[in-house]
Amino acid sequence: MSSKVLNIINDEPITDLDQDSYRYKDLAQEIARCISAVDASTSSFTISLNGLWGSGKTSLINLIEVCLNEERKRNLNVPALVRFNPWRFESQEQLLTGFFQLLKESLLGKTGCIKDTEKKALGEALSLYSASISYPTVTEVTSLLAGPLPSAVAGGGIVEKWLLKVFTSKIGKHLTNSTSLDHMKTAIDGYLKERQTNIVVVIDDIDRLSDAEICQIFKLVTLTASFPHIVYLLSFDRTVVESALCNVQRADGAAYLDKIIQLPIEMPRLFQSDISQQINIIAEDLQKRSSFALEDQDHLSDVLNKIISPLINTPRDICRIKNCAESNFARLRNDICVADLFALSTIQTLLPDVYSWLWDNARYLFGETYTKNETGLKAELREELSRL
């Protein structure tokens, strides 16, 4: 008796090497070794992971972190990985303040009680340097320097205006005093140069931000480019980022990225054997629940190899096709064989225009007279069908 429960899967990134179905493990290990060995003793080093949405960039980052953690068990000098999430911030000021807070916590720990005089001085230098280049609101400054403000103060009013005047007066001295700013930068550089290991700052999903926010991220990387022992691991679709930089910066986006990124890494294309293995698993599961007792295996093989596999580019494609097939299977299990259902689900997911044309012209395809005013791709398909 076949189960009527939809076997839907989510699109969550993998977090363990054992979950790797697309041979990302070896690449993750190589990138982890590169991060550990890269010379960032005098300035930061930037690595990018370039790939389409759904190509597995976040999964690869998770595997890199696993590799670094495993290596750290044998070698304490292996760098730690910290993640900076730009989605939490609404402005450039908040973005810069949040980044320096993360850097401060990575270097000194999250506790506010710092007894070491040198570390305390470093913490103050990071806070003031952040304030000097970002000029945040009073709430952000006090949160960075001393902890969050009470809600009554943060809400606005006379008290906030008075505090803002005090803070802007103090910060203004640093803004107008280049010697003080240079001193803060020198203090930060000096402490970081004494470190034996790098700090890896991961910024993922950059391509999902707005154009202005994408530019803010790269401005942040540029502002901190001279910080030693900082390794950036940036994840994005390069086409999207280049377009954003061109739109906002009014510059050549490709050239802009080339100046910032020292090691660009392209997400690998999926092996055909891995694609075939994954879609065969899905097909076998559907067959077990299908009302069609006898499946034409040659037909199924042709559909999988000639129609489905060539259309798949990313792991997300496979996930989406499976969920679409499950949904269609719930309605059509008694009316269509698994091979054809799988093929239609693939077309519906990855070629929606073609699927729409097939739906509109089903009678014509089965020999019935059926005409329809069409343009573009649908008209081309009609002509091609008639020719064949």
C-alpha positions as CSV (number, residue, x, y, z in Angstrom):
1,M,0.0,0.0,0.0
2,S,1.5,3.3,-1.1
3,S,2.0,6.1,1.4
4,K,0.0,9.3,0.8
5,V,2.4,11.5,2.8
6,L,4.3,14.0,0.7
7,N,8.0,13.4,1.0
8,I,9.1,17.0,0.8
9,I,12.7,18.1,1.6
10,N,14.0,21.5,2.6
11,D,16.8,23.4,1.0
12,E,19.0,23.7,4.1
13,P,22.8,23.8,3.6
14,I,24.7,20.8,4.8
15,T,26.8,21.1,8.0
16,D,28.7,17.8,8.0
17,L,31.2,16.0,5.7
18,D,29.0,12.9,5.8
19,Q,26.2,14.8,4.2
20,D,28.2,15.8,1.1
21,S,26.6,14.3,-2.0
22,Y,28.5,16.4,-4.6
23,R,32.2,15.9,-3.7
24,Y,32.7,19.3,-2.1
25,K,34.8,17.8,0.7
26,D,38.1,17.9,-1.1
27,L,37.7,21.5,-2.2
28,A,36.7,22.4,1.4
29,Q,39.9,20.8,2.7
30,E,42.1,22.7,0.2
31,I,40.5,26.0,1.0
32,A,40.9,25.4,4.7
33,R,44.6,24.6,4.2
34,C,44.9,27.8,2.1
35,I,43.3,29.9,4.9
36,S,45.7,28.4,7.5
37,A,48.8,29.0,5.3
38,V,48.0,32.4,3.6
39,D,50.3,35.2,4.5
40,A,48.2,38.0,6.0
41,S,50.8,39.3,8.3
42,T,50.9,42.8,6.9
43,S,47.4,43.3,5.4
44,S,44.1,41.4,5.0
45,F,43.6,38.7,2.4
46,T,40.3,38.2,0.6
47,I,38.9,35.0,-0.9
48,S,35.7,34.8,-2.8
49,L,33.3,32.0,-3.6
50,N,31.5,32.7,-6.8
51,G,28.5,30.8,-7.9
52,L,24.8,30.8,-8.8
53,W,22.1,30.8,-6.2
54,G,21.7,27.3,-5.0
55,S,25.1,26.1,-6.1
56,G,26.1,25.2,-2.6
57,K,28.2,28.1,-1.4
58,T,26.9,28.1,2.1
59,S,27.3,24.3,2.3
60,L,30.9,24.7,1.2
61,I,31.6,27.3,3.8
62,N,30.1,25.0,6.5
63,L,32.4,22.2,5.3
64,I,35.4,24.6,5.4
65,E,34.6,25.4,9.0
66,V,34.3,21.7,9.8
67,C,37.8,21.1,8.3
68,L,39.3,24.1,10.2
69,N,37.8,22.8,13.5
70,E,39.1,19.3,12.9
71,E,42.6,20.6,12.1
72,R,42.5,22.9,15.2
73,K,42.4,19.7,17.4
74,R,45.9,18.9,16.2
75,N,47.2,22.5,15.7
76,L,46.1,25.3,17.9
77,N,47.4,27.9,15.4
78,V,44.7,27.1,12.9
79,P,42.5,30.2,12.5
80,A,39.0,30.5,13.9
81,L,36.1,31.3,11.7
82,V,33.6,34.0,12.6
83,R,30.5,35.0,10.6
84,F,29.3,38.5,9.9
85,N,25.7,38.8,9.0
86,P,25.0,42.0,7.1
87,W,21.2,41.4,7.1
88,R,21.0,42.5,10.7
89,F,21.9,46.1,9.9
90,E,19.9,48.8,8.2
91,S,22.5,51.5,7.5
92,Q,26.2,51.9,6.7
93,E,26.7,53.3,10.3
94,Q,25.1,50.2,11.8
95,L,27.0,47.9,9.4
96,L,30.4,49.4,10.4
97,T,29.6,49.5,14.1
98,G,28.4,45.8,14.0
99,F,31.5,44.7,12.2
100,F,33.9,46.3,14.6
101,Q,31.9,44.9,17.5
102,L,32.3,41.4,16.0
103,L,36.1,42.0,15.5
104,K,36.4,43.2,19.0
105,E,34.6,40.2,20.4
106,S,36.8,37.9,18.3
107,L,40.0,39.4,19.6
108,L,39.1,40.0,23.2
109,G,36.1,37.8,24.0
110,K,32.5,38.8,24.6
111,T,33.0,39.7,28.3
112,G,33.0,43.4,29.0
113,C,35.5,43.0,31.9
114,I,39.0,43.3,30.4
115,K,41.8,43.3,32.9
116,D,44.7,43.3,30.5
117,T,45.7,46.9,30.0
118,E,46.9,46.3,26.4
119,K,43.8,44.5,25.4
120,K,41.6,47.2,27.0
121,A,43.5,49.8,25.0
122,L,42.9,47.8,21.9
123,G,39.2,47.5,22.6
124,E,38.9,51.2,23.0
125,A,40.9,51.8,19.8
126,L,38.6,49.6,17.9
127,S,35.5,51.3,19.3
128,L,36.8,54.8,18.6
129,Y,38.1,53.9,15.2
130,S,34.7,52.5,14.3
131,A,33.0,55.6,15.6
132,S,35.4,57.8,13.7
133,I,34.8,56.2,10.3
134,S,31.1,55.5,10.6
135,Y,29.8,58.3,12.9
136,P,27.0,56.2,14.3
137,T,24.0,57.3,16.4
138,V,24.2,57.7,20.1
139,T,22.5,54.4,20.7
140,E,25.0,52.5,18.6
141,V,28.0,54.3,20.1
142,T,27.0,53.7,23.7
143,S,26.2,50.1,22.9
144,L,29.7,49.7,21.4
145,L,31.5,51.5,24.2
146,A,29.6,50.7,27.3
147,G,26.7,48.4,26.6
148,P,23.1,49.0,25.5
149,L,21.2,52.1,26.6
150,P,18.1,51.9,28.7
151,S,14.9,51.9,26.5
152,A,13.8,55.2,27.9
153,V,17.0,56.8,26.7
154,A,17.2,55.0,23.4
155,G,13.7,56.0,22.6
156,G,14.6,59.6,22.0
157,G,13.8,62.9,23.6
158,I,15.8,65.5,25.6
159,V,18.0,63.0,27.3
160,E,19.1,61.4,24.0
161,K,19.7,64.8,22.4
162,W,22.0,65.8,25.4
163,L,23.9,62.5,25.2
164,L,24.2,62.8,21.4
165,K,25.7,66.3,21.9
166,V,28.2,64.9,24.4
167,F,29.2,61.9,22.3
168,T,29.4,63.8,19.0
169,S,31.6,66.4,20.8
170,K,34.0,63.7,21.9
171,I,34.0,61.8,18.6
172,G,34.3,65.0,16.7
173,K,37.8,65.5,18.3
174,H,38.8,62.2,16.7
175,L,37.2,63.1,13.4
176,T,39.1,66.3,13.1
177,N,42.4,65.0,14.6
178,S,44.2,63.0,12.0
179,T,47.0,62.2,14.5
180,S,44.5,60.5,16.8
181,L,43.0,58.5,14.0
182,D,46.4,57.4,12.8
183,H,47.3,56.5,16.4
184,M,44.2,54.3,16.8
185,K,45.0,52.6,13.5
186,T,48.6,52.0,14.5
187,A,47.5,50.5,17.8
188,I,45.2,48.1,16.1
189,D,47.8,47.1,13.5
190,G,50.4,46.6,16.2
191,Y,48.2,44.2,18.2
192,L,47.1,42.3,15.1
193,K,50.6,41.9,13.8
194,E,51.6,40.1,17.1
195,R,49.0,37.4,16.5
196,Q,50.2,34.0,15.3
197,T,47.0,33.1,13.6
198,N,44.5,34.7,11.2
199,I,40.9,35.5,11.9
200,V,38.6,34.4,9.2
201,V,35.6,36.7,8.6
202,V,32.8,35.0,6.6
203,I,30.2,37.2,4.8
204,D,27.7,35.0,3.0
205,D,24.8,35.7,0.7
206,I,26.1,39.1,-0.4
207,D,24.3,38.8,-3.7
208,R,20.9,38.8,-1.8
209,L,21.4,42.3,-0.5
210,S,20.3,45.5,-2.3
211,D,22.7,47.2,-4.6
212,A,23.5,49.9,-2.0
213,E,24.1,47.3,0.7
214,I,26.4,45.3,-1.6
215,C,28.5,48.4,-2.1
216,Q,28.6,49.0,1.7
217,I,30.0,45.5,2.2
218,F,32.9,46.1,-0.2
219,K,33.5,49.5,1.3
220,L,33.9,47.8,4.6
221,V,36.4,45.3,3.2
222,T,38.3,48.2,1.6
223,L,38.4,50.2,4.8
224,T,39.9,47.3,6.7
225,A,42.1,46.0,3.9
226,S,45.3,47.1,5.7
227,F,44.4,45.2,8.9
228,P,46.9,42.3,9.3
229,H,45.8,38.7,10.0
230,I,42.3,39.2,8.7
231,V,41.1,36.8,6.0
232,Y,37.8,37.5,4.4
233,L,35.8,34.7,2.9
234,L,33.1,36.3,0.7
235,S,30.2,34.4,-0.9
236,F,28.2,35.8,-3.8
237,D,27.0,35.5,-7.4
238,R,29.7,37.6,-9.2
239,T,27.3,38.7,-12.0
240,V,24.9,40.2,-9.4
241,V,27.7,41.9,-7.4
242,E,29.3,43.3,-10.5
243,S,26.0,44.8,-11.6
244,A,25.4,46.4,-8.2
245,L,28.9,47.9,-8.2
246,C,28.3,49.3,-11.7
247,N,24.9,50.8,-10.7
248,V,26.0,52.4,-7.5
249,Q,29.7,53.1,-7.9
250,R,29.4,54.1,-11.5
251,A,32.5,52.0,-12.2
252,D,33.6,48.8,-13.8
253,G,32.3,46.2,-11.4
254,A,34.6,43.5,-12.6
255,A,37.7,45.6,-12.2
256,Y,36.5,46.8,-8.8
257,L,36.3,43.2,-7.6
258,D,39.7,42.3,-9.1
259,K,41.4,44.9,-7.0
260,I,39.8,43.7,-3.8
261,I,39.9,39.9,-4.2
262,Q,43.2,38.0,-4.1
263,L,41.9,34.5,-4.5
264,P,38.6,34.0,-6.5
265,I,37.2,30.5,-6.4
266,E,34.5,29.3,-8.7
267,M,31.9,26.9,-7.4
268,P,32.5,23.6,-9.2
269,R,30.0,22.3,-11.7
270,L,28.2,19.2,-10.6
271,F,29.4,15.8,-11.9
272,Q,26.9,14.1,-14.2
273,S,27.3,10.9,-12.2
274,D,26.4,12.7,-8.9
275,I,23.3,14.2,-10.6
276,S,22.3,10.9,-12.0
277,Q,22.7,9.2,-8.6
278,Q,20.5,11.8,-6.8
279,I,17.7,11.8,-9.4
280,N,17.7,8.0,-9.5
281,I,17.2,7.9,-5.7
282,I,14.1,10.2,-6.2
283,A,12.8,8.2,-9.1
284,E,13.1,4.9,-7.2
285,D,11.3,6.3,-4.2
286,L,8.4,7.5,-6.4
287,Q,8.3,4.1,-8.2
288,K,7.9,2.3,-4.9
289,R,4.7,4.3,-4.2
290,S,3.4,4.4,-7.8
291,S,0.2,2.7,-8.9
292,F,2.0,1.7,-12.1
293,A,3.3,-1.8,-11.2
294,L,5.4,-2.1,-14.4
295,E,7.7,0.8,-15.3
296,D,9.5,0.8,-18.7
297,Q,13.0,1.0,-17.4
298,D,14.5,2.0,-20.8
299,H,12.0,4.9,-21.0
300,L,12.8,6.0,-17.5
301,S,16.5,5.9,-18.2
302,D,16.1,7.9,-21.4
303,V,14.0,10.5,-19.6
304,L,16.5,10.8,-16.7
305,N,19.6,11.0,-18.9
306,K,18.2,13.0,-21.9
307,I,15.7,15.4,-20.4
308,I,16.2,15.8,-16.7
309,S,20.0,15.6,-16.1
310,P,21.0,18.1,-18.8
311,L,18.7,20.8,-17.3
312,I,20.2,20.6,-13.8
313,N,22.9,23.0,-12.8
314,T,22.8,23.2,-9.0
315,P,21.9,21.1,-6.0
316,R,19.0,23.5,-5.4
317,D,17.6,22.5,-8.8
318,I,17.4,18.9,-7.7
319,C,15.7,19.8,-4.4
320,R,13.1,21.9,-6.3
321,I,12.4,19.2,-8.9
322,K,11.9,16.6,-6.1
323,N,9.4,18.8,-4.3
324,C,7.5,19.6,-7.5
325,A,7.4,15.9,-8.4
326,E,6.1,15.0,-5.0
327,S,3.3,17.6,-5.3
328,N,2.4,16.3,-8.8
329,F,2.6,12.7,-7.7
330,A,0.0,13.3,-5.0
331,R,-2.5,14.3,-7.8
332,L,-1.5,12.2,-10.7
333,R,-0.1,8.9,-9.3
334,N,-2.9,6.9,-11.0
335,D,-2.7,8.7,-14.3
336,I,0.9,9.0,-15.4
337,C,4.0,6.9,-15.2
338,V,6.9,8.0,-13.0
339,A,9.2,8.8,-15.9
340,D,6.8,11.2,-17.5
341,L,5.7,12.7,-14.3
342,F,9.4,13.3,-13.4
343,A,10.0,14.9,-16.8
344,L,7.0,17.2,-16.6
345,S,8.0,18.2,-13.1
346,T,11.5,19.1,-14.2
347,I,10.2,21.2,-17.1
348,Q,7.6,22.8,-14.8
349,T,10.4,23.8,-12.3
350,L,13.2,24.8,-14.6
351,L,11.5,25.7,-17.9
352,P,8.2,27.3,-16.8
353,D,7.5,28.9,-20.2
354,V,7.8,25.5,-21.9
355,Y,5.6,23.9,-19.3
356,S,2.9,26.6,-19.9
357,W,3.1,26.0,-23.6
358,L,2.7,22.2,-23.1
359,W,-0.3,22.8,-20.9
360,D,-2.0,25.3,-23.3
361,N,-1.4,23.0,-26.3
362,A,-2.1,19.6,-24.9
363,R,-4.9,18.9,-27.4
364,Y,-2.7,19.9,-30.3
365,L,0.1,17.6,-29.2
366,F,-2.4,14.6,-29.1
367,G,-3.6,15.3,-32.6
368,E,-6.6,17.5,-32.0
369,T,-7.1,20.8,-33.8
370,Y,-6.3,23.6,-31.4
371,T,-4.9,27.0,-32.3
372,K,-3.8,29.8,-30.1
373,N,-2.3,33.3,-30.7
374,E,1.3,33.0,-29.5
375,T,4.5,35.0,-29.5
376,G,8.1,34.6,-28.4
377,L,9.2,31.2,-27.2
378,K,5.7,29.6,-27.5
379,A,5.5,30.6,-31.1
380,E,8.9,29.1,-31.8
381,L,7.9,25.9,-30.1
382,R,4.8,25.7,-32.2
383,E,6.8,26.1,-35.4
384,E,9.4,23.6,-34.4
385,L,6.7,21.1,-33.4
386,S,4.9,21.6,-36.8
387,R,8.2,21.1,-38.6
388,L,8.9,17.9,-36.8
